[in-house]
Amino acid sequence: MKLLPILLCLCALTSSLLAQAGRIEQVRNANGSLWLDLATSSNDEYRLAYLRPGDRNWTVDDSTRFKARGSTHTFPLPTHLQNASQAVYFYLQTYSAMPKMIGRPNIQYPLDMKYQLKEGEVVVKFVIQSDGTVGQIIVESSTHESFTNAVLPALRELRYTPMVKEARTVNVWVRQPFPFNLR
């Protein structure tokens, strides 16, 4: 096994290519197999890409796709790369990053519903555009028009980190409930 060339290549590429997405912290040999220790962002999906000497393009290995479950992840190096006789260059590619709300929505409980001690919910489907703004909005259900009138203006003001797929920001449809509880 050529652990040293693989390790050197990982270190060189990780810092330059993946400042934001995720990075390969170390390669270690455990039970006769190479394992990658990765630093990741929660809710992001990743996959491993590799380049062998003589290859012209990076090969993205979809069999290595995984969803991050916190800040670290341990990953076995794919079998077909375990016994590389030459250095293999790796990097961790963000497959997709789900949008994240920036700030909090400023939704006011409708006074008429509060005085009547009514609770309810508005379920909306909307587009988070590639610039993080909210685009088209569709109200799927609402228990009262007053709740809808409280949600729509606040929703239009919301900002998100955009959806990232294949290293590009894209539009994405999101379905989200907005509950109104008096408790």
Backbone hydrogen bonds, N-H to C=O, Kabsch-Sander energy under -0.5 kcal/mol:
donor,donor_aa,acceptor,acceptor_aa,energy
2,K,84,A,-0.6
3,L,1,M,-0.9
6,I,2,K,-1.4
7,L,3,L,-2.8
8,L,4,L,-2.5
9,C,5,P,-2.0
10,L,6,I,-2.3
11,C,7,L,-2.2
12,A,8,L,-1.8
13,L,9,C,-2.0
14,T,10,L,-2.5
15,S,11,C,-1.0
16,S,12,A,-0.6
17,L,13,L,-2.4
18,L,14,T,-1.8
23,R,39,A,-2.5
25,E,23,R,-0.7
25,E,37,D,-3.0
26,Q,37,D,-1.3
28,R,35,W,-2.6
30,A,28,R,-0.6
30,A,33,S,-2.9
33,S,30,A,-1.7
35,W,28,R,-3.0
36,L,75,F,-3.4
37,D,26,Q,-2.8
38,L,36,L,-0.6
38,L,73,H,-3.1
39,A,23,R,-3.1
40,T,38,L,-0.6
40,T,71,S,-1.8
41,S,21,A,-0.5
43,N,68,A,-0.9
44,D,41,S,-1.5
45,E,96,S,-3.2
46,Y,66,F,-2.9
47,R,93,Q,-1.9
48,L,61,D,-0.6
49,A,91,Y,-2.7
50,Y,59,T,-2.6
51,L,89,Y,-2.3
55,D,52,R,-2.3
59,T,50,Y,-3.1
60,V,58,W,-0.6
61,D,48,L,-2.7
61,D,59,T,-0.6
62,D,60,V,-0.9
64,T,61,D,-1.8
65,R,62,D,-1.6
66,F,46,Y,-2.3
68,A,44,D,-3.1
73,H,38,L,-1.8
75,F,36,L,-2.6
77,L,34,L,-2.7
81,L,78,P,-2.1
82,Q,78,P,-0.7
82,Q,79,T,-1.1
83,N,79,T,-0.6
84,A,81,L,-1.1
89,Y,51,L,-2.8
91,Y,49,A,-2.1
93,Q,47,R,-3.0
93,Q,91,Y,-0.6
95,Y,45,E,-3.5
95,Y,93,Q,-0.6
96,S,45,E,-1.2
97,A,164,V,-2.1
98,M,43,N,-0.9
100,K,161,T,-0.7
102,I,159,R,-3.0
103,G,101,M,-0.7
107,I,105,P,-1.1
108,Q,106,N,-0.6
114,K,110,P,-2.2
115,Y,111,L,-2.8
116,Q,112,D,-1.2
117,L,114,K,-1.2
118,K,113,M,-2.9
120,G,180,F,-1.9
122,V,178,F,-2.0
123,V,141,S,-2.9
124,V,122,V,-0.6
124,V,176,Q,-2.5
125,K,138,I,-3.0
126,F,174,V,-2.8
127,V,136,Q,-2.0
128,I,126,F,-0.5
128,I,172,V,-3.1
129,Q,127,V,-0.8
129,Q,133,T,-3.1
132,G,129,Q,-2.6
134,V,158,L,-0.6
135,G,127,V,-3.4
138,I,125,K,-3.4
140,E,123,V,-2.4
140,E,138,I,-0.8
141,S,123,V,-1.7
143,T,121,E,-1.7
147,F,144,H,-0.7
148,T,144,H,-1.6
149,N,145,E,-2.7
150,A,146,S,-1.1
151,V,147,F,-1.8
152,L,148,T,-2.5
154,A,150,A,-0.7
155,L,151,V,-2.7
156,R,152,L,-2.0
157,E,153,P,-0.9
157,E,154,A,-0.5
158,L,154,A,-0.7
158,L,155,L,-0.9
159,R,102,I,-0.6
160,Y,132,G,-2.3
161,T,100,K,-2.8
163,M,170,V,-0.7
164,V,97,A,-2.0
165,K,163,M,-0.5
165,K,168,R,-3.1
166,E,95,Y,-2.1
167,A,94,T,-0.5
168,R,165,K,-1.4
170,V,163,M,-2.2
172,V,128,I,-1.8
174,V,126,F,-3.0
176,Q,124,V,-3.0
178,F,122,V,-2.9
180,F,120,G,-3.4
181,N,179,P,-0.5
